[in-house]
Amino acid sequence: MESAALKKYLIQVADQLTPESTLEDVIEQLSLLADIDESENDEALGNVISQDDLEKKSKKWLK
């Protein structure tokens, strides 16, 4: 994750903190945002598979 994106996400998460929030909550939210960011980048680069291909691959995995 780029430092600019990390800073943006830190600010976003910090704005949503409550007195009950823990460091684990912050890390969980940052991890989720990083995963979403990575998925969107993969999609933009065309690194995706179709639903049909996923179903075929998962059948092989689950044997």
mmCIF file of the N, C-alpha and C atoms, coordinates in Angstrom:
data_MODEL
# 
_entry.id   MODEL 
# 
loop_
_atom_site.group_PDB 
_atom_site.id 
_atom_site.type_symbol 
_atom_site.label_atom_id 
_atom_site.label_alt_id 
_atom_site.label_comp_id 
_atom_site.label_asym_id 
_atom_site.label_entity_id 
_atom_site.label_seq_id 
_atom_site.pdbx_PDB_ins_code 
_atom_site.Cartn_x 
_atom_site.Cartn_y 
_atom_site.Cartn_z 
_atom_site.occupancy 
_atom_site.B_iso_or_equiv 
_atom_site.pdbx_formal_charge 
_atom_site.auth_seq_id 
_atom_site.auth_comp_id 
_atom_site.auth_asym_id 
_atom_site.auth_atom_id 
_atom_site.pdbx_PDB_model_num 
ATOM 1   N N  . MET A 1 1  ? 0.850   -1.167  0.000   1.00 0.00 ? 1  MET A N  1 
ATOM 2   C CA . MET A 1 1  ? 0.000   0.000   0.000   1.00 0.00 ? 1  MET A CA 1 
ATOM 3   C C  . MET A 1 1  ? 0.897   1.233   0.000   1.00 0.00 ? 1  MET A C  1 
ATOM 4   N N  . GLU A 1 2  ? 0.544   2.191   -0.802  1.00 0.00 ? 2  GLU A N  1 
ATOM 5   C CA . GLU A 1 2  ? 1.301   3.432   -0.884  1.00 0.00 ? 2  GLU A CA 1 
ATOM 6   C C  . GLU A 1 2  ? 1.124   4.242   0.392   1.00 0.00 ? 2  GLU A C  1 
ATOM 7   N N  . SER A 1 3  ? 2.116   5.060   0.706   1.00 0.00 ? 3  SER A N  1 
ATOM 8   C CA . SER A 1 3  ? 2.040   5.853   1.932   1.00 0.00 ? 3  SER A CA 1 
ATOM 9   C C  . SER A 1 3  ? 0.905   6.873   1.873   1.00 0.00 ? 3  SER A C  1 
ATOM 10  N N  . ALA A 1 4  ? 0.618   7.399   0.677   1.00 0.00 ? 4  ALA A N  1 
ATOM 11  C CA . ALA A 1 4  ? -0.492  8.350   0.552   1.00 0.00 ? 4  ALA A CA 1 
ATOM 12  C C  . ALA A 1 4  ? -1.823  7.667   0.845   1.00 0.00 ? 4  ALA A C  1 
ATOM 13  N N  . ALA A 1 5  ? -1.975  6.447   0.344   1.00 0.00 ? 5  ALA A N  1 
ATOM 14  C CA . ALA A 1 5  ? -3.206  5.701   0.600   1.00 0.00 ? 5  ALA A CA 1 
ATOM 15  C C  . ALA A 1 5  ? -3.310  5.341   2.074   1.00 0.00 ? 5  ALA A C  1 
ATOM 16  N N  . LEU A 1 6  ? -2.181  4.931   2.659   1.00 0.00 ? 6  LEU A N  1 
ATOM 17  C CA . LEU A 1 6  ? -2.178  4.587   4.071   1.00 0.00 ? 6  LEU A CA 1 
ATOM 18  C C  . LEU A 1 6  ? -2.593  5.783   4.919   1.00 0.00 ? 6  LEU A C  1 
ATOM 19  N N  . LYS A 1 7  ? -2.066  6.960   4.610   1.00 0.00 ? 7  LYS A N  1 
ATOM 20  C CA . LYS A 1 7  ? -2.419  8.173   5.355   1.00 0.00 ? 7  LYS A CA 1 
ATOM 21  C C  . LYS A 1 7  ? -3.918  8.465   5.229   1.00 0.00 ? 7  LYS A C  1 
ATOM 22  N N  . LYS A 1 8  ? -4.434  8.328   4.009   1.00 0.00 ? 8  LYS A N  1 
ATOM 23  C CA . LYS A 1 8  ? -5.870  8.570   3.779   1.00 0.00 ? 8  LYS A CA 1 
ATOM 24  C C  . LYS A 1 8  ? -6.701  7.594   4.606   1.00 0.00 ? 8  LYS A C  1 
ATOM 25  N N  . TYR A 1 9  ? -6.301  6.319   4.619   1.00 0.00 ? 9  TYR A N  1 
ATOM 26  C CA . TYR A 1 9  ? -7.035  5.311   5.365   1.00 0.00 ? 9  TYR A CA 1 
ATOM 27  C C  . TYR A 1 9  ? -6.914  5.527   6.874   1.00 0.00 ? 9  TYR A C  1 
ATOM 28  N N  . LEU A 1 10 ? -5.744  5.939   7.334   1.00 0.00 ? 10 LEU A N  1 
ATOM 29  C CA . LEU A 1 10 ? -5.577  6.217   8.761   1.00 0.00 ? 10 LEU A CA 1 
ATOM 30  C C  . LEU A 1 10 ? -6.513  7.330   9.223   1.00 0.00 ? 10 LEU A C  1 
ATOM 31  N N  . ILE A 1 11 ? -6.605  8.374   8.409   1.00 0.00 ? 11 ILE A N  1 
ATOM 32  C CA . ILE A 1 11 ? -7.500  9.484   8.738   1.00 0.00 ? 11 ILE A CA 1 
ATOM 33  C C  . ILE A 1 11 ? -8.946  9.013   8.731   1.00 0.00 ? 11 ILE A C  1 
ATOM 34  N N  . GLN A 1 12 ? -9.306  8.212   7.736   1.00 0.00 ? 12 GLN A N  1 
ATOM 35  C CA . GLN A 1 12 ? -10.671 7.691   7.641   1.00 0.00 ? 12 GLN A CA 1 
ATOM 36  C C  . GLN A 1 12 ? -11.018 6.849   8.865   1.00 0.00 ? 12 GLN A C  1 
ATOM 37  N N  . VAL A 1 13 ? -10.115 5.956   9.251   1.00 0.00 ? 13 VAL A N  1 
ATOM 38  C CA . VAL A 1 13 ? -10.358 5.099   10.415  1.00 0.00 ? 13 VAL A CA 1 
ATOM 39  C C  . VAL A 1 13 ? -10.384 5.931   11.688  1.00 0.00 ? 13 VAL A C  1 
ATOM 40  N N  . ALA A 1 14 ? -9.475  6.882   11.818  1.00 0.00 ? 14 ALA A N  1 
ATOM 41  C CA . ALA A 1 14 ? -9.408  7.719   13.021  1.00 0.00 ? 14 ALA A CA 1 
ATOM 42  C C  . ALA A 1 14 ? -10.700 8.506   13.212  1.00 0.00 ? 14 ALA A C  1 
ATOM 43  N N  . ASP A 1 15 ? -11.288 8.955   12.123  1.00 0.00 ? 15 ASP A N  1 
ATOM 44  C CA . ASP A 1 15 ? -12.545 9.710   12.205  1.00 0.00 ? 15 ASP A CA 1 
ATOM 45  C C  . ASP A 1 15 ? -13.699 8.861   12.728  1.00 0.00 ? 15 ASP A C  1 
ATOM 46  N N  . GLN A 1 16 ? -13.576 7.540   12.612  1.00 0.00 ? 16 GLN A N  1 
ATOM 47  C CA . GLN A 1 16 ? -14.653 6.644   13.033  1.00 0.00 ? 16 GLN A CA 1 
ATOM 48  C C  . GLN A 1 16 ? -14.413 6.016   14.405  1.00 0.00 ? 16 GLN A C  1 
ATOM 49  N N  . LEU A 1 17 ? -13.308 6.367   15.044  1.00 0.00 ? 17 LEU A N  1 
ATOM 50  C CA . LEU A 1 17 ? -12.997 5.781   16.348  1.00 0.00 ? 17 LEU A CA 1 
ATOM 51  C C  . LEU A 1 17 ? -13.990 6.224   17.413  1.00 0.00 ? 17 LEU A C  1 
ATOM 52  N N  . THR A 1 18 ? -14.280 5.309   18.290  1.00 0.00 ? 18 THR A N  1 
ATOM 53  C CA . THR A 1 18 ? -15.115 5.610   19.459  1.00 0.00 ? 18 THR A CA 1 
ATOM 54  C C  . THR A 1 18 ? -14.261 5.368   20.692  1.00 0.00 ? 18 THR A C  1 
ATOM 55  N N  . PRO A 1 19 ? -14.715 5.794   21.853  1.00 0.00 ? 19 PRO A N  1 
ATOM 56  C CA . PRO A 1 19 ? -13.943 5.524   23.070  1.00 0.00 ? 19 PRO A CA 1 
ATOM 57  C C  . PRO A 1 19 ? -13.720 4.031   23.315  1.00 0.00 ? 19 PRO A C  1 
ATOM 58  N N  . GLU A 1 20 ? -14.580 3.199   22.774  1.00 0.00 ? 20 GLU A N  1 
ATOM 59  C CA . GLU A 1 20 ? -14.462 1.753   22.962  1.00 0.00 ? 20 GLU A CA 1 
ATOM 60  C C  . GLU A 1 20 ? -13.523 1.094   21.947  1.00 0.00 ? 20 GLU A C  1 
ATOM 61  N N  . SER A 1 21 ? -13.101 1.831   20.927  1.00 0.00 ? 21 SER A N  1 
ATOM 62  C CA . SER A 1 21 ? -12.244 1.269   19.883  1.00 0.00 ? 21 SER A CA 1 
ATOM 63  C C  . SER A 1 21 ? -10.903 0.829   20.465  1.00 0.00 ? 21 SER A C  1 
ATOM 64  N N  . THR A 1 22 ? -10.405 -0.276  19.915  1.00 0.00 ? 22 THR A N  1 
ATOM 65  C CA . THR A 1 22 ? -9.116  -0.795  20.344  1.00 0.00 ? 22 THR A CA 1 
ATOM 66  C C  . THR A 1 22 ? -8.129  -0.729  19.189  1.00 0.00 ? 22 THR A C  1 
ATOM 67  N N  . LEU A 1 23 ? -6.881  -0.976  19.493  1.00 0.00 ? 23 LEU A N  1 
ATOM 68  C CA . LEU A 1 23 ? -5.866  -1.024  18.449  1.00 0.00 ? 23 LEU A CA 1 
ATOM 69  C C  . LEU A 1 23 ? -6.186  -2.138  17.458  1.00 0.00 ? 23 LEU A C  1 
ATOM 70  N N  . GLU A 1 24 ? -6.717  -3.238  17.951  1.00 0.00 ? 24 GLU A N  1 
ATOM 71  C CA . GLU A 1 24 ? -7.131  -4.338  17.071  1.00 0.00 ? 24 GLU A CA 1 
ATOM 72  C C  . GLU A 1 24 ? -8.189  -3.879  16.082  1.00 0.00 ? 24 GLU A C  1 
ATOM 73  N N  . ASP A 1 25 ? -9.127  -3.055  16.530  1.00 0.00 ? 25 ASP A N  1 
ATOM 74  C CA . ASP A 1 25 ? -10.163 -2.518  15.639  1.00 0.00 ? 25 ASP A CA 1 
ATOM 75  C C  . ASP A 1 25 ? -9.533  -1.689  14.522  1.00 0.00 ? 25 ASP A C  1 
ATOM 76  N N  . VAL A 1 26 ? -8.562  -0.871  14.879  1.00 0.00 ? 26 VAL A N  1 
ATOM 77  C CA . VAL A 1 26 ? -7.892  -0.016  13.897  1.00 0.00 ? 26 VAL A CA 1 
ATOM 78  C C  . VAL A 1 26 ? -7.155  -0.880  12.879  1.00 0.00 ? 26 VAL A C  1 
ATOM 79  N N  . ILE A 1 27 ? -6.410  -1.864  13.360  1.00 0.00 ? 27 ILE A N  1 
ATOM 80  C CA . ILE A 1 27 ? -5.655  -2.739  12.461  1.00 0.00 ? 27 ILE A CA 1 
ATOM 81  C C  . ILE A 1 27 ? -6.594  -3.515  11.549  1.00 0.00 ? 27 ILE A C  1 
ATOM 82  N N  . GLU A 1 28 ? -7.699  -3.992  12.103  1.00 0.00 ? 28 GLU A N  1 
ATOM 83  C CA . GLU A 1 28 ? -8.678  -4.732  11.302  1.00 0.00 ? 28 GLU A CA 1 
ATOM 84  C C  . GLU A 1 28 ? -9.240  -3.860  10.185  1.00 0.00 ? 28 GLU A C  1 
ATOM 85  N N  . GLN A 1 29 ? -9.593  -2.625  10.508  1.00 0.00 ? 29 GLN A N  1 
ATOM 86  C CA . GLN A 1 29 ? -10.141 -1.717  9.499   1.00 0.00 ? 29 GLN A CA 1 
ATOM 87  C C  . GLN A 1 29 ? -9.108  -1.375  8.438   1.00 0.00 ? 29 GLN A C  1 
ATOM 88  N N  . LEU A 1 30 ? -7.860  -1.121  8.855   1.00 0.00 ? 30 LEU A N  1 
ATOM 89  C CA . LEU A 1 30 ? -6.803  -0.822  7.895   1.00 0.00 ? 30 LEU A CA 1 
ATOM 90  C C  . LEU A 1 30 ? -6.551  -2.014  6.970   1.00 0.00 ? 30 LEU A C  1 
ATOM 91  N N  . SER A 1 31 ? -6.573  -3.196  7.533   1.00 0.00 ? 31 SER A N  1 
ATOM 92  C CA . SER A 1 31 ? -6.368  -4.405  6.743   1.00 0.00 ? 31 SER A CA 1 
ATOM 93  C C  . SER A 1 31 ? -7.489  -4.571  5.723   1.00 0.00 ? 31 SER A C  1 
ATOM 94  N N  . LEU A 1 32 ? -8.716  -4.348  6.154   1.00 0.00 ? 32 LEU A N  1 
ATOM 95  C CA . LEU A 1 32 ? -9.857  -4.450  5.245   1.00 0.00 ? 32 LEU A CA 1 
ATOM 96  C C  . LEU A 1 32 ? -9.742  -3.440  4.111   1.00 0.00 ? 32 LEU A C  1 
ATOM 97  N N  . LEU A 1 33 ? -9.404  -2.196  4.442   1.00 0.00 ? 33 LEU A N  1 
ATOM 98  C CA . LEU A 1 33 ? -9.269  -1.171  3.409   1.00 0.00 ? 33 LEU A CA 1 
ATOM 99  C C  . LEU A 1 33 ? -8.126  -1.493  2.447   1.00 0.00 ? 33 LEU A C  1 
ATOM 100 N N  . ALA A 1 34 ? -7.039  -2.042  2.962   1.00 0.00 ? 34 ALA A N  1 
ATOM 101 C CA . ALA A 1 34 ? -5.921  -2.436  2.104   1.00 0.00 ? 34 ALA A CA 1 
ATOM 102 C C  . ALA A 1 34 ? -6.332  -3.569  1.169   1.00 0.00 ? 34 ALA A C  1 
ATOM 103 N N  . ASP A 1 35 ? -7.088  -4.528  1.685   1.00 0.00 ? 35 ASP A N  1 
ATOM 104 C CA . ASP A 1 35 ? -7.554  -5.636  0.855   1.00 0.00 ? 35 ASP A CA 1 
ATOM 105 C C  . ASP A 1 35 ? -8.487  -5.145  -0.249  1.00 0.00 ? 35 ASP A C  1 
ATOM 106 N N  . ILE A 1 36 ? -9.371  -4.226  0.090   1.00 0.00 ? 36 ILE A N  1 
ATOM 107 C CA . ILE A 1 36 ? -10.282 -3.658  -0.909  1.00 0.00 ? 36 ILE A CA 1 
ATOM 108 C C  . ILE A 1 36 ? -9.486  -2.915  -1.971  1.00 0.00 ? 36 ILE A C  1 
ATOM 109 N N  . ASP A 1 37 ? -8.509  -2.131  -1.520  1.00 0.00 ? 37 ASP A N  1 
ATOM 110 C CA . ASP A 1 37 ? -7.659  -1.377  -2.446  1.00 0.00 ? 37 ASP A CA 1 
ATOM 111 C C  . ASP A 1 37 ? -6.919  -2.321  -3.395  1.00 0.00 ? 37 ASP A C  1 
ATOM 112 N N  . GLU A 1 38 ? -6.371  -3.397  -2.853  1.00 0.00 ? 38 GLU A N  1 
ATOM 113 C CA . GLU A 1 38 ? -5.655  -4.377  -3.665  1.00 0.00 ? 38 GLU A CA 1 
ATOM 114 C C  . GLU A 1 38 ? -6.597  -5.046  -4.666  1.00 0.00 ? 38 GLU A C  1 
ATOM 115 N N  . SER A 1 39 ? -7.802  -5.376  -4.240  1.00 0.00 ? 39 SER A N  1 
ATOM 116 C CA . SER A 1 39 ? -8.778  -6.000  -5.134  1.00 0.00 ? 39 SER A CA 1 
ATOM 117 C C  . SER A 1 39 ? -9.176  -5.066  -6.274  1.00 0.00 ? 39 SER A C  1 
ATOM 118 N N  . GLU A 1 40 ? -9.374  -3.800  -5.947  1.00 0.00 ? 40 GLU A N  1 
ATOM 119 C CA . GLU A 1 40 ? -9.728  -2.829  -6.988  1.00 0.00 ? 40 GLU A CA 1 
ATOM 120 C C  . GLU A 1 40 ? -8.592  -2.654  -7.982  1.00 0.00 ? 40 GLU A C  1 
ATOM 121 N N  . ASN A 1 41 ? -7.351  -2.673  -7.495  1.00 0.00 ? 41 ASN A N  1 
ATOM 122 C CA . ASN A 1 41 ? -6.199  -2.571  -8.395  1.00 0.00 ? 41 ASN A CA 1 
ATOM 123 C C  . ASN A 1 41 ? -6.115  -3.796  -9.294  1.00 0.00 ? 41 ASN A C  1 
ATOM 124 N N  . ASP A 1 42 ? -6.331  -4.984  -8.725  1.00 0.00 ? 42 ASP A N  1 
ATOM 125 C CA . ASP A 1 42 ? -6.323  -6.208  -9.525  1.00 0.00 ? 42 ASP A CA 1 
ATOM 126 C C  . ASP A 1 42 ? -7.386  -6.156  -10.616 1.00 0.00 ? 42 ASP A C  1 
ATOM 127 N N  . GLU A 1 43 ? -8.558  -5.679  -10.250 1.00 0.00 ? 43 GLU A N  1 
ATOM 128 C CA . GLU A 1 43 ? -9.644  -5.584  -11.229 1.00 0.00 ? 43 GLU A CA 1 
ATOM 129 C C  . GLU A 1 43 ? -9.277  -4.614  -12.347 1.00 0.00 ? 43 GLU A C  1 
ATOM 130 N N  . ALA A 1 44 ? -8.686  -3.491  -11.992 1.00 0.00 ? 44 ALA A N  1 
ATOM 131 C CA . ALA A 1 44 ? -8.301  -2.496  -12.996 1.00 0.00 ? 44 ALA A CA 1 
ATOM 132 C C  . ALA A 1 44 ? -7.246  -3.047  -13.950 1.00 0.00 ? 44 ALA A C  1 
ATOM 133 N N  . LEU A 1 45 ? -6.402  -3.948  -13.447 1.00 0.00 ? 45 LEU A N  1 
ATOM 134 C CA . LEU A 1 45 ? -5.366  -4.554  -14.280 1.00 0.00 ? 45 LEU A CA 1 
ATOM 135 C C  . LEU A 1 45 ? -5.862  -5.781  -15.043 1.00 0.00 ? 45 LEU A C  1 
ATOM 136 N N  . GLY A 1 46 ? -7.116  -6.151  -14.795 1.00 0.00 ? 46 GLY A N  1 
ATOM 137 C CA . GLY A 1 46 ? -7.692  -7.305  -15.476 1.00 0.00 ? 46 GLY A CA 1 
ATOM 138 C C  . GLY A 1 46 ? -7.343  -8.628  -14.830 1.00 0.00 ? 46 GLY A C  1 
ATOM 139 N N  . ASN A 1 47 ? -6.838  -8.598  -13.621 1.00 0.00 ? 47 ASN A N  1 
ATOM 140 C CA . ASN A 1 47 ? -6.477  -9.819  -12.893 1.00 0.00 ? 47 ASN A CA 1 
ATOM 141 C C  . ASN A 1 47 ? -7.695  -10.384 -12.162 1.00 0.00 ? 47 ASN A C  1 
ATOM 142 N N  . VAL A 1 48 ? -8.667  -10.809 -12.944 1.00 0.00 ? 48 VAL A N  1 
ATOM 143 C CA . VAL A 1 48 ? -9.903  -11.360 -12.386 1.00 0.00 ? 48 VAL A CA 1 
ATOM 144 C C  . VAL A 1 48 ? -10.255 -12.639 -13.141 1.00 0.00 ? 48 VAL A C  1 
ATOM 145 N N  . ILE A 1 49 ? -11.122 -13.435 -12.537 1.00 0.00 ? 49 ILE A N  1 
ATOM 146 C CA . ILE A 1 49 ? -11.626 -14.625 -13.231 1.00 0.00 ? 49 ILE A CA 1 
ATOM 147 C C  . ILE A 1 49 ? -13.146 -14.578 -13.206 1.00 0.00 ? 49 ILE A C  1 
ATOM 148 N N  . SER A 1 50 ? -13.742 -15.258 -14.160 1.00 0.00 ? 50 SER A N  1 
ATOM 149 C CA . SER A 1 50 ? -15.196 -15.265 -14.257 1.00 0.00 ? 50 SER A CA 1 
ATOM 150 C C  . SER A 1 50 ? -15.796 -16.168 -13.176 1.00 0.00 ? 50 SER A C  1 
ATOM 151 N N  . GLN A 1 51 ? -17.074 -16.001 -12.951 1.00 0.00 ? 51 GLN A N  1 
ATOM 152 C CA . GLN A 1 51 ? -17.782 -16.834 -11.980 1.00 0.00 ? 51 GLN A CA 1 
ATOM 153 C C  . GLN A 1 51 ? -17.708 -18.304 -12.388 1.00 0.00 ? 51 GLN A C  1 
ATOM 154 N N  . ASP A 1 52 ? -17.876 -18.575 -13.683 1.00 0.00 ? 52 ASP A N  1 
ATOM 155 C CA . ASP A 1 52 ? -17.803 -19.961 -14.175 1.00 0.00 ? 52 ASP A CA 1 
ATOM 156 C C  . ASP A 1 52 ? -16.432 -20.569 -13.912 1.00 0.00 ? 52 ASP A C  1 
ATOM 157 N N  . ASP A 1 53 ? -15.368 -19.816 -14.203 1.00 0.00 ? 53 ASP A N  1 
ATOM 158 C CA . ASP A 1 53 ? -14.013 -20.323 -13.963 1.00 0.00 ? 53 ASP A CA 1 
ATOM 159 C C  . ASP A 1 53 ? -13.779 -20.574 -12.472 1.00 0.00 ? 53 ASP A C  1 
ATOM 160 N N  . LEU A 1 54 ? -14.284 -19.682 -11.645 1.00 0.00 ? 54 LEU A N  1 
ATOM 161 C CA . LEU A 1 54 ? -14.143 -19.854 -10.200 1.00 0.00 ? 54 LEU A CA 1 
ATOM 162 C C  . LEU A 1 54 ? -14.841 -21.124 -9.724  1.00 0.00 ? 54 LEU A C  1 
ATOM 163 N N  . GLU A 1 55 ? -16.033 -21.361 -10.237 1.00 0.00 ? 55 GLU A N  1 
ATOM 164 C CA . GLU A 1 55 ? -16.763 -22.563 -9.852  1.00 0.00 ? 55 GLU A CA 1 
ATOM 165 C C  . GLU A 1 55 ? -16.030 -23.827 -10.292 1.00 0.00 ? 55 GLU A C  1 
ATOM 166 N N  . LYS A 1 56 ? -15.454 -23.805 -11.506 1.00 0.00 ? 56 LYS A N  1 
ATOM 167 C CA . LYS A 1 56 ? -14.697 -24.958 -11.988 1.00 0.00 ? 56 LYS A CA 1 
ATOM 168 C C  . LYS A 1 56 ? -13.462 -25.202 -11.121 1.00 0.00 ? 56 LYS A C  1 
ATOM 169 N N  . LYS A 1 57 ? -12.736 -24.148 -10.799 1.00 0.00 ? 57 LYS A N  1 
ATOM 170 C CA . LYS A 1 57 ? -11.536 -24.286 -9.976  1.00 0.00 ? 57 LYS A CA 1 
ATOM 171 C C  . LYS A 1 57 ? -11.879 -24.743 -8.565  1.00 0.00 ? 57 LYS A C  1 
ATOM 172 N N  . SER A 1 58 ? -12.956 -24.196 -8.008  1.00 0.00 ? 58 SER A N  1 
ATOM 173 C CA . SER A 1 58 ? -13.303 -24.563 -6.632  1.00 0.00 ? 58 SER A CA 1 
ATOM 174 C C  . SER A 1 58 ? -13.741 -26.026 -6.541  1.00 0.00 ? 58 SER A C  1 
ATOM 175 N N  . LYS A 1 59 ? -14.350 -26.553 -7.600  1.00 0.00 ? 59 LYS A N  1 
ATOM 176 C CA . LYS A 1 59 ? -14.719 -27.971 -7.597  1.00 0.00 ? 59 LYS A CA 1 
ATOM 177 C C  . LYS A 1 59 ? -13.477 -28.850 -7.522  1.00 0.00 ? 59 LYS A C  1 
ATOM 178 N N  . LYS A 1 60 ? -12.420 -28.430 -8.231  1.00 0.00 ? 60 LYS A N  1 
ATOM 179 C CA . LYS A 1 60 ? -11.161 -29.172 -8.188  1.00 0.00 ? 60 LYS A CA 1 
ATOM 180 C C  . LYS A 1 60 ? -10.543 -29.082 -6.793  1.00 0.00 ? 60 LYS A C  1 
ATOM 181 N N  . TRP A 1 61 ? -10.603 -27.902 -6.169  1.00 0.00 ? 61 TRP A N  1 
ATOM 182 C CA . TRP A 1 61 ? -10.006 -27.696 -4.856  1.00 0.00 ? 61 TRP A CA 1 
ATOM 183 C C  . TRP A 1 61 ? -10.726 -28.503 -3.779  1.00 0.00 ? 61 TRP A C  1 
ATOM 184 N N  . LEU A 1 62 ? -12.032 -28.658 -3.944  1.00 0.00 ? 62 LEU A N  1 
ATOM 185 C CA . LEU A 1 62 ? -12.835 -29.272 -2.894  1.00 0.00 ? 62 LEU A CA 1 
ATOM 186 C C  . LEU A 1 62 ? -12.946 -30.789 -3.022  1.00 0.00 ? 62 LEU A C  1 
ATOM 187 N N  . LYS A 1 63 ? -12.238 -31.383 -3.974  1.00 0.00 ? 63 LYS A N  1 
ATOM 188 C CA . LYS A 1 63 ? -12.277 -32.842 -4.143  1.00 0.00 ? 63 LYS A CA 1 
ATOM 189 C C  . LYS A 1 63 ? -11.508 -33.527 -3.044  1.00 0.00 ? 63 LYS A C  1 
# 
